[in-house]
Amino acid sequence: MTKLAKAKGRAVEEWSSDDPSAMPPPRVRLRILRRHHNKCALTGILIADGQAFDLDHIVRIEDGGKNCESNLQPV
């Protein structure tokens, strides 16, 4: 399993799932959002704390992308 470096602190295990419909837990969703500086990957609009957002695969599953933390972006 891949390790991801956090901005401050220890490295953490990257979340991943073999199930393409599985969604990451809230703590992982927050890491993904923070990695993208709280901005929508499509529009660049700021996503406020507590505001609902979806996750999108950077490389589609159909195109060989994986359902893992590093392949997800907030939209």
GISUL-V374123 format. One record per residue. N is the residue number from 1. SS is DSSP state (2 for helix, 1 for strand, 0 for the rest). PSI is psi as a letter, one per 30 degrees, with the letter a starting at -180 (999 if undefined). D_FIRST is the distance of its C-alpha to the first C-alpha in Angstrom with 1 decimal. Layout:
BEGIN
N,SS,PSI,D_FIRST  N,SS,PSI,D_FIRST
END
This chain:
BEGIN
1,0,k,0.0  2,0,k,3.8  3,1,k,6.6  4,1,k,9.7  5,0,k,13.1  6,0,l,15.6  7,0,e,19.2  8,0,k,20.4  9,0,a,18.6  10,0,l,15.4  11,0,k,12.0  12,1,l,10.0  13,1,k,6.6  14,0,k,6.7  15,0,k,8.6  16,1,l,8.6  17,0,k,11.1  18,0,f,12.7  19,0,j,15.9  20,0,f,17.2  21,0,f,19.6  22,0,k,17.2  23,0,k,17.6  24,0,l,15.4  25,0,l,17.1  26,2,e,19.6  27,2,e,17.7  28,2,e,15.1  29,2,e,18.1  30,2,e,19.8  31,2,e,17.0  32,2,e,17.2  33,2,e,21.0  34,2,e,21.1  35,2,f,19.1  36,0,g,21.9  37,0,h,24.6  38,0,g,25.6  39,1,k,27.0  40,0,k,27.0  41,0,f,25.3  42,0,e,28.3  43,0,f,31.3  44,0,g,30.3  45,0,k,31.9  46,1,k,30.9  47,0,j,29.2  48,0,l,30.7  49,0,k,29.1  50,0,f,29.5  51,0,k,30.2  52,0,k,28.7  53,0,l,26.4  54,0,l,24.4  55,1,k,21.1  56,1,k,21.2  57,1,k,18.8  58,0,e,19.3  59,0,j,19.0  60,0,k,20.4  61,2,e,18.8  62,2,f,22.0  63,2,g,21.5  64,0,g,18.0  65,0,l,16.0  66,0,l,12.9  67,0,i,13.1  68,1,l,10.5  69,2,e,11.5  70,2,f,12.0  71,2,g,14.2  72,1,k,16.4  73,1,k,19.6  74,1,k,22.4  75,0,999,25.6
END
